[in-house]
Amino acid sequence: MARRIVIVGGGIAGLTLAERLTRKDENLDVTVLERYRTPGGLARTFTRDGFSFDIGPHRFHTSDNAVKNYLLEIMGDEHVTIKRRSNVYMGGRRRNWPLTLDAVLDLPSSVLVRCLFDLFRKNEVEKIETFADHVISRYGRGLYDYFFRAYTKKFTGLDPEELHADWAEAGVNRAVIDKNVKADNLLSLVKGILAPKPVSTIFYYPSSGGIQTFCEKQARLVLERGGTIVYGCEATGLETHLGRVTGVKTAGMGTFDSDMVYWSAPLTILWPRTGFRFMDTLLCNIALPSVRDNDYQWCYFGQEDIIFSRLTVPRHFRADMVPTDHDSITAEITIRDDDLRKNPGKLESRLLADLEKVGAVDPSKILFMDWMVVPETYPIYDLDYRRRLAGLKPPQGFRLIGRCGSFWYNNMDHSIGQALAISAGRDFSRDFWKKS
Ligand SMILES: Cc1cc2nc3c(=O)[nH]c(=O)nc-3n(C[C@H](O)[C@H](O)[C@H](O)COP(=O)(O)OP(=O)(O)OC[C@H]3O[C@@H](n4cnc5c(N)ncnc54)[C@H](O)[C@@H]3O)c2cc1C
């Protein structure tokens, strides 16, 4: 039985694991190493002058009862439930998402004709390997050409022919989270639009602060039970002896001895030359002096000529995310460009023009704009990534977990589910790329 456990990364996966392990056995010596000064990882919240911004929209939604019970156990009464309100920007207007009949009838007639044709056409894809194969085989070439190709290219910077089909399995299903909305192929999409079932997707959110409040609660529990969290501590590698992990090396803080290591930091730190890549996200958090008519929690933008892929309106998560009678919005742009990482502000005029074009912001009425680069937000599923993952040879007493550790395009509930399974000694070997 491992006694000294080191968990690298104080995001949701690392903290859930630490919280469960310290709860299960007070004799375990559990240490979390976190490179930032706060917990939460991708689920952090930034505040300025009474405005709170998460890293893009962060909703808790799950159909897994164990995960839901865990959420409620940690949050107790200190949560709110919110009805989902998402939009997608198409044909120069915002539409409800999932799409309704009037929005579909508004699509260009050439697209509608092609979709109708696709409905009755034999599937042209023989073998599903790429993102493009997956989408064309499920939704037809009409919708692929009209929406999926441009959105995916804009979001990932890669041609959909160069992306693994798992990117579609995870991402497309993720956008339609309500099980009542059947949208896994063109026929079910059409049925869902013609005869929609009532959908009311509820998600959970902390009743104070932002999404980071959840992680702060987890961190408090870990500390109360005798665990240790070392903030500002960057893990740089492993120390091993005879093929077994003996410690985690850090930048400037020495080595943390361990019998077992769980690693939720990017796996590229340990395997830098294996070709795994992540995208980064550029966030622009904008504070507004008055309330705007942006009536959605988040809205997707697939168009190539619009710089952001999503806008989020924090006050639709909780009214006190902004001061009274004020508003705010977050624009998300995925990047792979080093120059932009160093100088995101050079996108400012383009961003403001696009925000004005879609009616989201009046550039002359802005209180402040904060740019943030969030590294390693999405794993890039190129065609070879599964083979490379299977080829990794981790030492004994070591396990990759979480989004960047497992190289998993997942959500918070998946990171929690994985950590719950591991802490309970259950195997987590299901094909999580597909099921997530
Ligand atoms: C824009 C955006 C929107 C999202 N929206 C949602 C949503 O609505 N709902 C949802 O459920 N999920 C959402 N997600 C996904 C969700 O954020 C992640 O699935 C989840 O937070 C992953 O948690 P994790 O602990 O696995 O990984 P991470 O949060 O990445 O945690 C890894 C931790 O390791 C730390 N670390 C990294 N390197 C080192 C190092 N060298 N040494 C020490 N520590 C290190 C990091 O700082 C981080 O704290 C969204 C993600 C993004 C990017």
The ligand as an ORCA input file, in Angstrom:
! r2SCAN-3c Opt
* xyz 0 1
  C     -12.628     27.323    -22.241
  C     -13.034     26.085    -21.502
  C     -14.371     25.898    -21.148
  C     -14.747     24.745    -20.441
  N     -16.056     24.586    -20.081
  C     -16.405     23.517    -19.330
  C     -17.747     23.366    -18.884
  O     -18.626     24.169    -19.174
  N     -18.038     22.265    -18.136
  C     -17.104     21.343    -17.788
  O     -17.448     20.386    -17.079
  N     -15.829     21.460    -18.205
  C     -15.462     22.514    -18.967
  N     -14.175     22.641    -19.400
  C     -13.223     21.554    -19.121
  C     -12.695     21.615    -17.692
  O     -12.112     22.870    -17.438
  C     -11.638     20.533    -17.504
  O     -12.122     19.288    -17.946
  C     -11.222     20.358    -16.062
  O     -11.092     21.590    -15.387
  C      -9.917     19.587    -16.073
  O      -9.437     19.417    -14.758
  P      -8.075     18.624    -14.571
  O      -7.751     18.669    -13.138
  O      -8.198     17.301    -15.228
  O      -6.994     19.422    -15.418
  P      -6.416     20.890    -15.186
  O      -7.480     21.815    -14.777
  O      -5.620     21.204    -16.404
  O      -5.431     20.686    -13.940
  C      -4.069     20.430    -14.077
  C      -3.350     21.219    -13.003
  O      -1.959     20.960    -13.104
  C      -1.268     22.188    -12.894
  N       0.057     22.057    -13.498
  C       0.372     22.108    -14.813
  N       1.694     21.936    -14.970
  C       2.206     21.762    -13.735
  C       3.513     21.510    -13.241
  N       4.569     21.401    -14.071
  N       3.687     21.367    -11.905
  C       2.636     21.480    -11.049
  N       1.368     21.712    -11.480
  C       1.169     21.842    -12.788
  C      -2.154     23.206    -13.579
  O      -1.879     24.509    -13.126
  C      -3.534     22.730    -13.157
  O      -3.920     23.282    -11.938
  C     -13.778     23.769    -20.116
  C     -12.442     23.966    -20.476
  C     -12.063     25.102    -21.163
  C     -10.630     25.294    -21.533
*
